[in-house]
Amino acid sequence: MLSESISACDDFSALVGKRVDACFHADGYWRFFVALRAADGQSVVFSTEERGLAKYFEVFPLKFEFEASEERQWVSFEPLLIETVRPLWRVEWLEPTEDSGEFLGSGPHHVHHAGAGPASPSAVHVARVLAGVALSDRAGRTILLSASDSAPFNVDIAVEPAAVTNMLDGFSGA
């Protein structure tokens, strides 16, 4: 079984020193990006990039870019001066499954799994994906951004401590 590391952004260090005070993401099922409003007039926009690794096996690593801030429906939070940036890795794998009548098309059928790992011994494809980033201040407050583990292209954000802890369960460290 082939296992590879996949990233769309290898260096998050440009985020250190940014002061962020609000976020934006679309309501509803599709959330193709999350923006953080920075005090310097820029937005930090997190999105994903599709990587096809094998037939029926795509992963969506996280990336970011700086943009001029736009008028959005910002949700304010206590300002956070980013002191540390921790990349978060997730193991994703494709595992064969039996068709019990709920699948469309002819087999073979596979199920995509994502989590902290390890992958199942029956996995046919495995990837270690840079799918999240934890942004923390000196006091240890953390904002977590991640590629969704259940919806392609979606980006999730956690600001409240309980939500951050819950989201971290699906990742391993650097």
N, CA, C and O atoms as a DFTB+ gen file, in Angstrom:
696 C
 N C O
     1  1       0.859      -1.179       0.000
     2  2       0.000       0.000       0.000
     3  2       0.897       1.230       0.000
     4  3       1.790       1.353       0.838
     5  1       0.659       2.140      -0.941
     6  2       1.433       3.356      -1.085
     7  2       0.908       4.414      -0.125
     8  3      -0.300       4.636      -0.038
     9  1       1.813       5.066       0.593
    10  2       1.434       6.169       1.483
    11  2       2.311       7.362       1.125
    12  3       3.522       7.222       0.953
    13  1       1.701       8.526       1.013
    14  2       2.459       9.724       0.678
    15  2       1.973      10.907       1.496
    16  3       0.844      10.912       1.986
    17  1       2.834      11.917       1.641
    18  2       2.460      13.150       2.336
    19  2       2.062      14.185       1.299
    20  3       2.771      14.396       0.315
    21  1       0.915      14.834       1.528
    22  2       0.348      15.791       0.576
    23  2       0.138      17.131       1.272
    24  3      -0.464      17.189       2.344
    25  1       0.633      18.204       0.667
    26  2       0.373      19.545       1.189
    27  2       0.172      20.501       0.020
    28  3       0.693      20.283      -1.074
    29  1      -0.580      21.550       0.265
    30  2      -0.773      22.603      -0.730
    31  2      -0.007      23.854      -0.321
    32  3       0.171      24.771      -1.124
    33  1       0.446      23.888       0.929
    34  2       1.163      25.030       1.481
    35  2       2.173      24.479       2.482
    36  3       1.787      23.883       3.487
    37  1       3.439      24.671       2.219
    38  2       4.468      24.121       3.099
    39  2       4.906      25.079       4.189
    40  3       5.579      24.666       5.133
    41  1       4.539      26.349       4.082
    42  2       5.058      27.337       5.023
    43  2       3.948      28.288       5.475
    44  3       3.481      29.130       4.708
    45  1       3.544      28.139       6.718
    46  2       2.535      29.020       7.312
    47  2       3.176      30.136       8.146
    48  3       2.465      30.881       8.820
    49  1       4.501      30.261       8.111
    50  2       5.194      31.203       9.001
    51  2       4.829      32.664       8.751
    52  3       4.976      33.489       9.652
    53  1       4.354      33.007       7.544
    54  2       3.955      34.393       7.261
    55  2       2.776      34.837       8.116
    56  3       2.469      36.028       8.166
    57  1       2.106      33.898       8.791
    58  2       0.970      34.244       9.651
    59  2       1.422      34.745      11.019
    60  3       0.667      35.432      11.707
    61  1       2.645      34.408      11.419
    62  2       3.157      34.840      12.721
    63  2       3.261      36.363      12.732
    64  3       3.798      36.969      11.805
    65  1       2.743      36.964      13.788
    66  2       2.742      38.413      13.935
    67  2       1.464      39.082      13.467
    68  3       1.257      40.264      13.742
    69  1       0.610      38.365      12.773
    70  2      -0.676      38.929      12.338
    71  2      -1.622      39.005      13.534
    72  3      -1.696      38.078      14.340
    73  1      -2.330      40.101      13.636
    74  2      -3.380      40.248      14.646
    75  2      -4.710      40.117      13.921
    76  3      -5.018      40.897      13.020
    77  1      -5.497      39.120      14.325
    78  2      -6.795      38.882      13.694
    79  2      -7.895      39.112      14.721
    80  3      -7.720      38.854      15.911
    81  1      -9.050      39.611      14.230
    82  2     -10.116      39.962      15.174
    83  2     -11.519      39.572      14.713
    84  3     -12.499      39.866      15.398
    85  1     -11.623      38.912      13.557
    86  2     -12.938      38.507      13.060
    87  2     -12.754      37.441      11.991
    88  3     -11.682      37.297      11.403
    89  1     -13.836      36.695      11.756
    90  2     -13.796      35.665      10.714
    91  2     -15.052      35.759       9.861
    92  3     -16.059      36.347      10.257
    93  1     -14.961      35.166       8.687
    94  2     -16.102      35.061       7.791
    95  2     -16.061      33.691       7.133
    96  3     -15.012      33.244       6.669
    97  1     -17.201      33.037       7.097
    98  2     -17.390      31.874       6.238
    99  2     -18.865      31.806       5.903
   100  3     -19.725      32.188       6.697
   101  1     -19.134      31.313       4.713
   102  2     -20.510      31.266       4.238
   103  2     -21.328      30.299       5.090
   104  3     -20.829      29.262       5.526
   105  1     -22.574      30.649       5.316
   106  2     -23.490      29.732       5.989
   107  2     -23.930      28.678       4.990
   108  3     -23.862      28.889       3.779
   109  1     -24.370      27.571       5.492
   110  2     -24.871      26.522       4.614
   111  2     -23.846      25.423       4.419
   112  3     -22.793      25.405       5.056
   113  1     -24.177      24.516       3.532
   114  2     -23.345      23.333       3.322
   115  2     -21.996      23.678       2.688
   116  3     -20.961      23.183       3.134
   117  1     -21.999      24.518       1.658
   118  2     -20.760      24.817       0.949
   119  2     -20.060      26.010       1.573
   120  3     -20.601      27.116       1.597
   121  1     -18.855      25.782       2.078
   122  2     -18.012      26.823       2.670
   123  2     -16.632      26.684       2.035
   124  3     -15.728      26.080       2.612
   125  1     -16.485      27.248       0.850
   126  2     -15.264      27.055       0.072
   127  2     -14.061      27.794       0.632
   128  3     -12.931      27.520       0.226
   129  1     -14.275      28.724       1.556
   130  2     -13.148      29.423       2.173
   131  2     -13.573      29.968       3.523
   132  3     -14.759      30.110       3.823
   133  1     -12.560      30.270       4.330
   134  2     -12.748      31.004       5.582
   135  2     -11.762      32.159       5.539
   136  3     -10.591      31.966       5.212
   137  1     -12.225      33.351       5.865
   138  2     -11.363      34.529       5.899
   139  2     -11.223      35.012       7.333
   140  3     -12.191      35.032       8.093
   141  1     -10.008      35.400       7.690
   142  2      -9.749      36.060       8.971
   143  2      -9.389      37.505       8.669
   144  3      -8.562      37.776       7.799
   145  1     -10.017      38.443       9.397
   146  2      -9.724      39.863       9.203
   147  2      -8.513      40.229      10.055
   148  3      -8.508      40.018      11.268
   149  1      -7.488      40.779       9.410
   150  2      -6.277      41.184      10.110
   151  2      -6.285      42.688      10.351
   152  3      -6.898      43.449       9.602
   153  1      -5.594      43.101      11.408
   154  2      -5.566      44.514      11.789
   155  2      -4.850      45.378      10.761
   156  3      -5.051      46.593      10.751
   157  1      -4.022      44.799       9.897
   158  2      -3.258      45.576       8.915
   159  2      -4.034      45.851       7.629
   160  3      -3.461      46.328       6.649
   161  1      -5.344      45.552       7.628
   162  2      -6.166      45.821       6.454
   163  2      -6.223      44.678       5.462
   164  3      -6.881      44.785       4.426
   165  1      -5.546      43.591       5.763
   166  2      -5.597      42.415       4.902
   167  2      -6.543      41.376       5.485
   168  3      -6.918      41.432       6.656
   169  1      -6.912      40.439       4.643
   170  2      -7.613      39.239       5.084
   171  2      -6.692      38.064       4.805
   172  3      -5.946      38.052       3.826
   173  1      -6.760      37.084       5.684
   174  2      -6.067      35.825       5.461
   175  2      -7.157      34.848       5.030
   176  3      -8.060      34.542       5.809
   177  1      -7.076      34.360       3.800
   178  2      -8.128      33.518       3.239
   179  2      -7.617      32.086       3.131
   180  3      -6.633      31.810       2.445
   181  1      -8.309      31.179       3.826
   182  2      -7.964      29.762       3.824
   183  2      -8.915      29.032       2.888
   184  3     -10.128      29.243       2.925
   185  1      -8.354      28.174       2.055
   186  2      -9.146      27.363       1.131
   187  2      -8.431      26.024       0.963
   188  3      -7.433      25.756       1.633
   189  1      -8.942      25.198       0.076
   190  2      -8.327      23.897      -0.162
   191  2      -7.946      23.762      -1.625
   192  3      -8.326      24.570      -2.472
   193  1      -7.185      22.719      -1.889
   194  2      -6.766      22.420      -3.248
   195  2      -6.995      20.939      -3.494
   196  3      -6.535      20.106      -2.713
   197  1      -7.691      20.601      -4.559
   198  2      -7.979      19.194      -4.844
   199  2      -6.739      18.488      -5.379
   200  3      -6.046      18.993      -6.262
   201  1      -6.476      17.299      -4.817
   202  2      -5.398      16.445      -5.305
   203  2      -5.960      15.054      -5.545
   204  3      -6.351      14.372      -4.598
   205  1      -6.003      14.634      -6.778
   206  2      -6.444      13.290      -7.122
   207  2      -5.270      12.329      -7.008
   208  3      -4.275      12.472      -7.719
   209  1      -5.381      11.358      -6.120
   210  2      -4.268      10.445      -5.869
   211  2      -4.444       9.089      -6.525
   212  3      -3.468       8.423      -6.871
   213  1      -5.680       8.688      -6.692
   214  2      -5.991       7.404      -7.318
   215  2      -7.454       7.474      -7.755
   216  3      -8.167       8.419      -7.417
   217  1      -7.890       6.469      -8.504
   218  2      -9.291       6.455      -8.924
   219  2     -10.180       6.504      -7.693
   220  3     -10.044       5.677      -6.791
   221  1     -11.082       7.461      -7.652
   222  2     -12.037       7.675      -6.546
   223  2     -11.371       8.099      -5.239
   224  3     -11.980       7.975      -4.177
   225  1     -10.152       8.590      -5.293
   226  2      -9.475       8.999      -4.057
   227  2      -8.860      10.377      -4.244
   228  3      -7.783      10.531      -4.818
   229  1      -9.584      11.382      -3.737
   230  2      -9.120      12.760      -3.765
   231  2      -8.942      13.235      -2.329
   232  3      -9.693      12.842      -1.437
   233  1      -7.942      14.083      -2.115
   234  2      -7.741      14.717      -0.816
   235  2      -7.702      16.223      -1.048
   236  3      -7.499      16.678      -2.174
   237  1      -7.899      16.997       0.027
   238  2      -8.045      18.441      -0.093
   239  2      -7.191      19.149       0.963
   240  3      -7.712      19.557       2.001
   241  1      -5.879      19.300       0.709
   242  2      -5.030      19.983       1.677
   243  2      -5.376      21.469       1.794
   244  3      -5.907      22.076       0.865
   245  1      -5.064      22.032       2.955
   246  2      -5.365      23.431       3.272
   247  2      -4.259      24.348       2.753
   248  3      -3.083      23.985       2.759
   249  1      -4.649      25.530       2.308
   250  2      -3.691      26.557       1.892
   251  2      -4.250      27.919       2.301
   252  3      -5.408      28.024       2.707
   253  1      -3.427      28.954       2.193
   254  2      -3.900      30.307       2.511
   255  2      -3.245      31.316       1.571
   256  3      -2.237      31.045       0.920
   257  1      -3.872      32.497       1.534
   258  2      -3.292      33.634       0.819
   259  2      -3.776      34.915       1.476
   260  3      -4.804      34.934       2.152
   261  1      -3.030      35.968       1.269
   262  2      -3.414      37.278       1.783
   263  2      -4.155      38.029       0.691
   264  3      -3.782      37.978      -0.481
   265  1      -5.220      38.734       1.095
   266  2      -5.995      39.561       0.171
   267  2      -6.345      40.858       0.877
   268  3      -6.318      40.926       2.106
   269  1      -6.670      41.880       0.114
   270  2      -7.192      43.105       0.708
   271  2      -8.534      42.767       1.353
   272  3      -9.335      42.030       0.778
   273  1      -8.776      43.306       2.541
   274  2     -10.045      43.016       3.226
   275  2     -11.216      43.560       2.427
   276  3     -11.163      44.660       1.876
   277  1     -12.256      42.777       2.378
   278  2     -13.488      43.159       1.690
   279  2     -14.585      43.381       2.710
   280  3     -14.476      42.985       3.871
   281  1     -15.644      44.024       2.249
   282  2     -16.842      44.176       3.076
   283  2     -17.516      42.814       3.140
   284  3     -17.977      42.292       2.126
   285  1     -17.570      42.255       4.316
   286  2     -18.202      40.953       4.533
   287  2     -18.992      41.021       5.823
   288  3     -18.902      41.997       6.567
   289  1     -19.756      39.995       6.080
   290  2     -20.460      39.889       7.363
   291  2     -19.515      39.222       8.355
   292  3     -19.625      38.030       8.641
   293  1     -18.584      40.024       8.872
   294  2     -17.554      39.537       9.782
   295  2     -18.173      39.174      11.131
   296  3     -19.079      39.853      11.615
   297  1     -17.680      38.112      11.720
   298  2     -18.061      37.717      13.071
   299  2     -16.848      38.034      13.958
   300  3     -15.799      37.399      13.846
   301  1     -17.011      39.018      14.829
   302  2     -15.897      39.471      15.663
   303  2     -15.603      38.488      16.792
   304  3     -16.497      37.808      17.295
   305  1     -14.343      38.431      17.172
   306  2     -13.924      37.681      18.353
   307  2     -12.807      38.474      19.017
   308  3     -12.285      39.426      18.437
   309  1     -12.442      38.081      20.233
   310  2     -11.364      38.777      20.936
   311  2     -10.105      38.713      20.076
   312  3      -9.713      37.630      19.641
   313  1      -9.459      39.867      19.820
   314  2      -8.290      39.863      18.944
   315  2      -7.239      38.844      19.400
   316  3      -7.028      38.633      20.595
   317  1      -6.597      38.230      18.428
   318  2      -5.577      37.226      18.696
   319  2      -4.332      37.600      17.897
   320  3      -4.386      37.706      16.672
   321  1      -3.214      37.799      18.587
   322  2      -1.933      38.048      17.944
   323  2      -1.266      36.686      17.749
   324  3      -0.884      36.030      18.719
   325  1      -1.129      36.271      16.501
   326  2      -0.609      34.937      16.203
   327  2       0.874      34.872      16.553
   328  3       1.698      35.570      15.961
   329  1       1.199      34.023      17.522
   330  2       2.590      33.826      17.945
   331  2       3.133      32.489      17.460
   332  3       4.317      32.370      17.146
   333  1       2.261      31.482      17.401
   334  2       2.708      30.172      16.924
   335  2       1.702      29.626      15.909
   336  3       0.495      29.849      16.002
   337  1       2.247      28.915      14.958
   338  2       1.449      28.285      13.910
   339  2       1.836      26.812      13.889
   340  3       3.001      26.466      13.694
   341  1       0.850      25.958      14.090
   342  2       1.135      24.516      14.112
   343  2       0.376      23.832      12.975
   344  3      -0.854      23.800      12.983
   345  1       1.106      23.286      11.995
   346  2       0.445      22.519      10.935
   347  2      -0.159      21.253      11.528
   348  3       0.419      20.643      12.427
   349  1      -1.318      20.866      11.025
   350  2      -2.013      19.670      11.514
   351  2      -2.193      18.692      10.370
   352  3      -2.676      19.048       9.295
   353  1      -1.799      17.466      10.617
   354  2      -1.846      16.420       9.604
   355  2      -2.972      15.453       9.905
   356  3      -3.266      15.157      11.063
   357  1      -3.591      14.970       8.856
   358  2      -4.673      13.994       8.973
   359  2      -4.339      12.824       8.047
   360  3      -3.810      13.013       6.952
   361  1      -4.654      11.623       8.504
   362  2      -4.481      10.441       7.669
   363  2      -5.800      10.195       6.940
   364  3      -6.865      10.158       7.557
   365  1      -5.715      10.029       5.628
   366  2      -6.901       9.729       4.833
   367  2      -6.618       8.455       4.054
   368  3      -5.518       8.254       3.541
   369  1      -7.633       7.595       3.973
   370  2      -7.420       6.332       3.279
   371  2      -8.699       5.846       2.610
   372  3      -9.813       6.221       2.977
   373  1      -8.490       5.009       1.628
   374  2      -9.570       4.401       0.862
   375  2      -9.571       2.916       1.193
   376  3      -8.546       2.238       1.124
   377  1     -10.744       2.437       1.551
   378  2     -10.878       1.056       2.007
   379  2     -11.998       0.367       1.222
   380  3     -13.074       0.941       1.055
   381  1     -11.758      -0.849       0.742
   382  2     -12.820      -1.555       0.020
   383  2     -13.987      -1.893       0.948
   384  3     -13.802      -2.123       2.143
   385  1     -15.189      -1.918       0.372
   386  2     -16.369      -2.272       1.157
   387  2     -17.313      -3.093       0.281
   388  3     -17.310      -2.985      -0.946
   389  1     -18.097      -3.893       0.930
   390  2     -19.089      -4.708       0.223
   391  2     -20.300      -3.850      -0.129
   392  3     -20.669      -2.949       0.624
   393  1     -20.907      -4.128      -1.258
   394  2     -22.112      -3.412      -1.678
   395  2     -23.328      -4.102      -1.075
   396  3     -23.641      -5.247      -1.400
   397  1     -23.994      -3.388      -0.203
   398  2     -25.212      -3.940       0.400
   399  2     -26.458      -3.335      -0.247
   400  3     -27.538      -3.339       0.343
   401  1     -26.296      -2.818      -1.460
   402  2     -27.427      -2.293      -2.198
   403  2     -27.572      -0.784      -2.160
   404  3     -28.416      -0.240      -2.873
   405  1     -26.770      -0.078      -1.343
   406  2     -26.940       1.371      -1.233
   407  2     -26.041       2.166      -2.190
   408  3     -26.177       3.386      -2.283
   409  1     -25.137       1.504      -2.892
   410  2     -24.228       2.203      -3.794
   411  2     -24.783       2.247      -5.209
   412  3     -25.540       1.371      -5.625
   413  1     -24.389       3.290      -5.943
   414  2     -24.746       3.406      -7.349
   415  2     -23.616       2.827      -8.188
   416  3     -22.452       2.886      -7.792
   417  1     -23.945       2.284      -9.312
   418  2     -22.929       1.788     -10.228
   419  2     -22.405       0.426      -9.842
   420  3     -22.770      -0.147      -8.816
   421  1     -21.531      -0.076     -10.707
   422  2     -20.950      -1.394     -10.451
   423  2     -19.687      -1.239      -9.616
   424  3     -19.076      -0.170      -9.603
   425  1     -19.301      -2.279      -8.935
   426  2     -18.145      -2.268      -8.048
   427  2     -16.842      -2.307      -8.824
   428  3     -16.864      -2.287     -10.055
   429  1     -15.737      -2.361      -8.158
   430  2     -15.672      -2.472      -6.701
   431  2     -15.982      -1.134      -6.034
   432  3     -15.817      -0.077      -6.643
   433  1     -16.428      -1.186      -4.786
   434  2     -16.796       0.012      -4.037
   435  2     -15.794       0.248      -2.909
   436  3     -15.235      -0.688      -2.338
   437  1     -15.587       1.530      -2.610
   438  2     -14.635       1.920      -1.573
   439  2     -15.254       3.008      -0.707
   440  3     -16.156       3.726      -1.140
   441  1     -14.760       3.122       0.517
   442  2     -15.175       4.171       1.441
   443  2     -13.938       4.993       1.793
   444  3     -12.869       4.448       2.070
   445  1     -14.107       6.311       1.778
   446  2     -13.031       7.242       2.130
   447  2     -13.116       7.511       3.628
   448  3     -14.185       7.851       4.135
   449  1     -12.010       7.364       4.335
   450  2     -11.943       7.634       5.772
   451  2     -10.915       8.732       6.026
   452  3      -9.964       8.891       5.262
   453  1     -11.115       9.491       7.111
   454  2     -10.169      10.536       7.489
   455  2     -10.122      10.638       9.004
   456  3     -11.156      10.566       9.669
   457  1      -8.928      10.804       9.548
   458  2      -8.788      10.948      10.991
   459  2      -7.326      11.025      11.397
   460  3      -6.437      11.152      10.555
   461  1      -7.092      10.945      12.699
   462  2      -5.735      11.048      13.219
   463  2      -4.884       9.844      12.832
   464  3      -3.655       9.914      12.871
   465  1      -5.523       8.748      12.461
   466  2      -4.795       7.564      12.051
   467  2      -4.607       6.607      13.209
   468  3      -4.975       6.928      14.339
   469  1      -4.059       5.476      12.960
   470  2      -3.521       5.012      11.690
   471  2      -4.620       4.515      10.760
   472  3      -5.764       4.314      11.167
   473  1      -4.241       4.323       9.501
   474  2      -5.176       3.789       8.515
   475  2      -5.455       2.322       8.813
   476  3      -4.652       1.635       9.445
   477  1      -6.579       1.871       8.359
   478  2      -6.968       0.468       8.500
   479  2      -5.980      -0.427       7.741
   480  3      -5.478      -0.033       6.689
   481  1      -5.701      -1.611       8.257
   482  2      -4.830      -2.542       7.529
   483  2      -5.387      -2.941       6.160
   484  3      -4.631      -3.372       5.289
   485  1      -6.687      -2.804       5.963
   486  2      -7.273      -3.160       4.667
   487  2      -7.310      -1.988       3.682
   488  3      -7.881      -2.114       2.599
   489  1      -6.708      -0.853       4.045
   490  2      -6.690       0.310       3.152
   491  2      -5.934      -0.010       1.870
   492  3      -4.906      -0.687       1.891
   493  1      -6.462       0.493       0.744
   494  2      -5.794       0.286      -0.536
   495  2      -4.988       1.515      -0.963
   496  3      -4.069       1.396      -1.772
   497  1      -5.321       2.685      -0.431
   498  2      -4.564       3.915      -0.660
   499  2      -4.553       4.690       0.648
   500  3      -5.564       4.765       1.347
   501  1      -3.396       5.267       0.974
   502  2      -3.251       6.045       2.210
   503  2      -2.487       7.319       1.897
   504  3      -1.534       7.301       1.118
   505  1      -2.906       8.433       2.506
   506  2      -2.177       9.690       2.372
   507  2      -2.173      10.412       3.719
   508  3      -3.156      10.386       4.460
   509  1      -1.076      11.036       4.007
   510  2      -0.958      11.928       5.165
   511  2      -1.118      13.332       4.590
   512  3      -0.303      13.772       3.780
   513  1      -2.182      14.042       5.014
   514  2      -2.578      15.297       4.370
   515  2      -2.443      16.463       5.346
   516  3      -2.929      16.398       6.475
   517  1      -1.777      17.533       4.900
   518  2      -1.716      18.761       5.692
   519  2      -3.071      19.443       5.538
   520  3      -3.277      20.237       4.620
   521  1      -3.987      19.126       6.442
   522  2      -5.385      19.534       6.297
   523  2      -5.828      20.560       7.319
   524  3      -6.997      20.948       7.320
   525  1      -4.933      21.018       8.197
   526  2      -5.343      21.991       9.197
   527  2      -4.179      22.801       9.704
   528  3      -3.016      22.478       9.461
   529  1      -4.515      23.870      10.420
   530  2      -3.505      24.712      11.053
   531  2      -4.093      25.287      12.335
   532  3      -5.237      25.740      12.360
   533  1      -3.288      25.263      13.404
   534  2      -3.677      25.847      14.686
   535  2      -2.890      27.137      14.868
   536  3      -1.660      27.131      14.833
   537  1      -3.601      28.240      15.064
   538  2      -2.999      29.559      15.263
   539  2      -3.168      29.930      16.734
   540  3      -4.296      29.994      17.223
   541  1      -2.077      30.172      17.440
   542  2      -2.167      30.426      18.884
   543  2      -1.467      31.719      19.260
   544  3      -0.517      32.148      18.606
   545  1      -1.968      32.339      20.348
   546  2      -1.319      33.528      20.880
   547  2      -0.446      33.131      22.074
   548  3      -0.363      31.956      22.429
   549  1       0.197      34.114      22.680
   550  2       1.104      33.867      23.796
   551  2       0.388      33.213      24.981
   552  3       0.993      32.420      25.702
   553  1      -0.883      33.532      25.188
   554  2      -1.647      32.984      26.319
   555  2      -2.172      31.572      26.031
   556  3      -2.754      30.939      26.912
   557  1      -1.971      31.077      24.805
   558  2      -2.426      29.731      24.466
   559  2      -3.806      29.670      23.835
   560  3      -4.288      28.585      23.511
   561  1      -4.461      30.835      23.652
   562  2      -5.736      30.825      22.929
   563  2      -5.454      30.383      21.506
   564  3      -4.439      30.758      20.921
   565  1      -6.351      29.588      20.954
   566  2      -6.109      28.986      19.643
   567  2      -7.333      29.107      18.750
   568  3      -8.472      28.964      19.194
   569  1      -7.064      29.375      17.475
   570  2      -8.052      29.301      16.407
   571  2      -7.596      28.163      15.516
   572  3      -6.417      28.071      15.175
   573  1      -8.516      27.300      15.138
   574  2      -8.160      26.170      14.288
   575  2      -8.926      26.261      12.975
   576  3     -10.138      26.475      12.968
   577  1      -8.220      26.099      11.877
   578  2      -8.824      26.073      10.537
   579  2      -8.477      24.744       9.917
   580  3      -7.353      24.260      10.056
   581  1      -9.451      24.140       9.222
   582  2      -9.169      22.839       8.623
   583  2     -10.011      22.586       7.383
   584  3     -11.113      23.112       7.223
   585  1      -9.448      21.764       6.519
   586  2     -10.216      21.221       5.410
   587  2     -11.237      20.268       6.019
   588  3     -10.903      19.487       6.910
   589  1     -12.453      20.327       5.553
   590  2     -13.501      19.451       6.067
   591  2     -13.119      17.989       5.856
   592  3     -12.498      17.639       4.853
   593  1     -13.494      17.147       6.806
   594  2     -13.229      15.718       6.639
   595  2     -14.418      14.992       6.011
   596  3     -14.392      13.771       5.860
   597  1     -15.470      15.748       5.641
   598  2     -16.657      15.092       5.098
   599  2     -17.246      15.766       3.856
   600  3     -18.148      15.205       3.234
   601  1     -16.770      16.935       3.486
   602  2     -17.323      17.645       2.327
   603  2     -16.182      18.216       1.490
   604  3     -15.414      19.034       1.997
   605  1     -16.047      17.820       0.245
   606  2     -14.942      18.290      -0.580
   607  2     -14.928      19.806      -0.701
   608  3     -15.976      20.438      -0.833
   609  1     -13.745      20.380      -0.654
   610  2     -13.472      21.806      -0.817
   611  2     -13.867      22.647       0.400
   612  3     -13.408      23.785       0.501
   613  1     -14.686      22.157       1.321
   614  2     -15.122      22.969       2.453
   615  2     -13.996      23.208       3.445
   616  3     -13.103      22.379       3.620
   617  1     -14.068      24.383       4.097
   618  2     -13.110      24.758       5.136
   619  2     -13.900      25.049       6.400
   620  3     -14.918      25.739       6.362
   621  1     -13.424      24.517       7.525
   622  2     -14.071      24.707       8.821
   623  2     -13.186      25.572       9.712
   624  3     -11.970      25.629       9.530
   625  1     -13.812      26.246      10.681
   626  2     -13.088      27.059      11.650
   627  2     -13.641      26.777      13.042
   628  3     -14.840      26.565      13.220
   629  1     -12.747      26.779      14.020
   630  2     -13.131      26.664      15.429
   631  2     -12.421      27.778      16.182
   632  3     -11.202      27.927      16.098
   633  1     -13.209      28.565      16.924
   634  2     -12.658      29.676      17.700
   635  2     -12.812      29.413      19.192
   636  3     -11.895      29.681      19.969
   637  1     -13.957      28.895      19.592
   638  2     -14.222      28.621      21.009
   639  2     -13.391      27.424      21.479
   640  3     -13.233      26.465      20.724
   641  1     -12.852      27.452      22.711
   642  2     -11.970      26.378      23.190
   643  2     -12.555      24.972      23.053
   644  3     -11.832      24.057      22.661
   645  1     -13.815      24.770      23.357
   646  2     -14.410      23.436      23.251
   647  2     -14.449      22.974      21.793
   648  3     -14.189      21.805      21.508
   649  1     -14.766      23.870      20.884
   650  2     -14.806      23.520      19.463
   651  2     -13.405      23.214      18.933
   652  3     -13.231      22.309      18.116
   653  1     -12.408      23.970      19.399
   654  2     -11.022      23.725      18.997
   655  2     -10.592      22.336      19.452
   656  3     -10.024      21.573      18.670
   657  1     -10.862      22.005      20.711
   658  2     -10.498      20.692      21.252
   659  2     -11.181      19.583      20.470
   660  3     -10.555      18.575      20.141
   661  1     -12.453      19.759      20.174
   662  2     -13.202      18.757      19.421
   663  2     -12.616      18.551      18.031
   664  3     -12.469      17.412      17.587
   665  1     -12.281      19.631      17.340
   666  2     -11.745      19.534      15.996
   667  2     -10.343      18.920      15.998
   668  3      -9.980      18.206      15.064
   669  1      -9.558      19.193      17.035
   670  2      -8.192      18.654      17.116
   671  2      -8.162      17.131      17.179
   672  3      -7.157      16.518      16.817
   673  1      -9.243      16.516      17.633
   674  2      -9.284      15.058      17.750
   675  2      -9.033      14.347      16.422
   676  3      -8.578      13.203      16.420
   677  1      -9.313      14.986      15.316
   678  2      -9.146      14.352      14.012
   679  2      -7.766      14.522      13.399
   680  3      -7.554      14.158      12.242
   681  1      -6.815      15.075      14.165
   682  2      -5.487      15.390      13.613
   683  2      -4.369      14.826      14.463
   684  3      -4.535      14.541      15.649
   685  1      -3.232      14.675      13.820
   686  2      -1.991      14.419      14.539
   687  2      -1.122      15.660      14.336
   688  3      -1.417      16.475      13.462
   689  1      -0.079      15.817      15.110
   690  2       0.783      17.009      15.020
   691  2       1.672      16.976      13.796
   692  3       1.505      16.148      12.900
   693  1       2.611      17.888      13.779
   694  2       3.521      18.043      12.633
   695  2       4.372      16.813      12.386
   696  3       5.181      16.798      11.459
